[in-house]
Amino acid sequence: MTSISLPARCDRAAAEALWPELVAAMGSGATAIDGSAVAQIGQAMLQLLVSARRSGNGATIIASAALREAAQLTGLEAELFDEGDL
């Protein structure tokens, strides 16, 4: 399983920097995305995470409170997290 850690500030620049690593990881099986350090997250990173969940073998996301709150506010909670994680 490939593991990718998200930075504390997940803005558009962070999403652009993470995209190549995520694409490479998605082609090699299951992917775990560690978002436990996320303090701020923008729409670009949320879109990238949705794409990761829908692509290849999908991705498991470990969320910080800020990431979970942003997902809830945007209506993406069910899209980003497994039912048991909600």
Beta strands, then each sheet from edge to edge (+ up, - down):
strand 1: 2-5
strand 2: 9-10
strand 3: 31-35
strand 4: 40-41
strand 5: 59-63
sheet 1: 1+ 3+ 5+
sheet 2: 2+ 4+
end
